Amino acid sequence: MNLSALENPEFLEKNTAQAFLNISQIDMVFPTDTGGFTALKNVDLKIDKGEFISLIGHSGCGKSTVLNIVAGLYQATKGGILLQNKEVNEPGPERAVVFQNHSLLPWLTAYQNVELAVKQVFNKTMSKGEMKEWIEYNLKLVHMDHAMFKRPDEISGGMKQRVGIARALAMQPEVLLMDEPFGALDALTRAHMQDSLMEIQNELNNTVIMITHDVDEAVLLSDRIVMMTNGPEATVGEILDVKLERPRSRLSLAKDIEYNRLRSEVLTFLYEKQRKVENISSKAVTPKSIPRKRVSTQ
Amino acid sequence: MSLTTVNASQLTVTKQVMKVSKNVLSKITNAMLLPVIGLTIFLFLWSISAQSIHTSLGTFPGPNAVVKQFSSLYIEHVAEREKAEAFYQRQEKRNLAKQVNNPNYVGKIRAYTGKETFFDQILTSLFTVTCGFLVAAIIAIPLGIWMGLNKRLNSAINPIVQIFKPVSPLAWLPLVTMVVSALYVSDDPMVSKSFLTSLITVSLCSLWPMVINTSIGVSSIDSDLLNVSKVLRLPTFTHIQKIVLPASVPMIFTGMRLSFGVAWMVLIAAEMLAQNPGLGKFVWDEFQNGSSDSLARIMAAVIVIGFIGFLLDRAMLELQRKVSWDKSSASV
């Protein structure tokens, strides 16, 4: 590819439209005492602007590693990330991360937590008043405007995660990276958060990569589900297009044939094709002492 | 929970009352009654055993003798203040009288040079320990933060810290004394050499717990918070100000409390040998004085030293509660 082609706006537009975010043939080798541990092998994925991608796979398969490489927190051993044709090699606010355990600064209120991000990202482009408005807008978006001046230890887990999402959204990122954002929440709160996220996504149409363990969550939220094989040397196994109409409602989808087909396909991938090798039942042999003890107490 | 600490005999006596207000009563018992019982037993044992210890300065002082010395220390203090007041009045009179004879005469004002009282010495000690502690904090906290941020620097400095940490103030003192005498030469010294020697010794000994705790606090910040800072691309200064400092405040305060405790202990020894006019010097002078009251006066000083140490620790704890976001770390 010659330079003039890169400078040609038409060419650029055409190519960036194809791959807004390009995860290009990534290998990740972690150094260990016994040599390298290859966590990822040749992970390759192209993501369009405004697409909602779910990464699903068994724990330890390297989903988080992929996300951390895209975030710039890890450096890939081989291959690289191109965001709008620019290489990513350090973390930055244009790739905002929502961490699994909220990671709000515990000494700041919800408002101040978002403010820290906004001040850093928009300190040259926004006036104080605009910043205030923008912070409040984002907190309203996640329905946290009633608890703006509460600190993380004064609000529930779901609320903390909402503030975490508001902080990430407030950076106005090109890509929103979410590492099991609802993993630590109870089922009801999680469902509520998923609805909120769909509502926000409907309004902002962000490019999102979300890691999840939850099959329903993946099908409900995503445009594409990327299923990863088991590690070591994990890679992209299958990619599933989710062509369900938006806005989606979990109630009506429950009986939807297409929804259930997608769901069972993900389940098949996870529990047949990529079943964890260890036999779980053989490990959990009940010790003989337990039933005996029970008899004696009765 | 606290019920278990109430002993069996009390339980039978107060059984019915307990039924009415179990919680309130056991709280009162824990907070008031048990300490009072402990103190009473201690005073009893002290006065019994004191009577049977005979020293060259008479019998060992019991609680009574010490209380008597407290009041006599106070009376001496008042008397000394009156003497000082009288001295200044005489001086003023004399100057006025001279001015009547000679209108151009400018009266000389000399400071009273009487002996410091016990209470003056307490203030001197408090001032010295605060200065020494502040000097140590000004060095230790930035150094600790730097070490916490930079693993290489930590590996380089940590062995030095570990070696100097257990050194007794008595070992430092002769060196500090000689260095101060050699380097601090001035015709009109702002502070006395003994003060400076005590201060430096206190700083040298109270530096290390703060360095260690601060560096551990900084290096053990939750990696998620550091990732937040990286994603936001916070510049180094903002990173330290907004993330590192607040996150390690609980550990920094723990170090400061430890250090203040060390500083207060070290100070008494330093003052004894450096002859800084504080509580340490009081103890030393009484020891050298060797009157029949000396032991009781030293015992009074011991109690005051302990009590002030306790109050200083509580003051630090209160400060931590005010400043730190992590209220759970600010417990006794």
Boltz contact constraints between the chains, C-beta under 6 A:
constraints:
  - contact:
      token1: [A, 73]
      token2: [B, 227]
      max_distance: 6.0
  - contact:
      token1: [A, 91]
      token2: [B, 230]
      max_distance: 6.0
  - contact:
      token1: [A, 91]
      token2: [B, 231]
      max_distance: 6.0
  - contact:
      token1: [A, 92]
      token2: [B, 233]
      max_distance: 6.0
  - contact:
      token1: [A, 93]
      token2: [B, 232]
      max_distance: 6.0
  - contact:
      token1: [A, 97]
      token2: [B, 231]
      max_distance: 6.0
  - contact:
      token1: [A, 99]
      token2: [B, 224]
      max_distance: 6.0
  - contact:
      token1: [A, 103]
      token2: [B, 224]
      max_distance: 6.0
  - contact:
      token1: [A, 103]
      token2: [B, 228]
      max_distance: 6.0
  - contact:
      token1: [A, 107]
      token2: [B, 246]
      max_distance: 6.0
  - contact:
      token1: [A, 107]
      token2: [B, 325]
      max_distance: 6.0
  - contact:
      token1: [A, 117]
      token2: [B, 232]
      max_distance: 6.0
  - contact:
      token1: [A, 120]
      token2: [B, 232]
      max_distance: 6.0
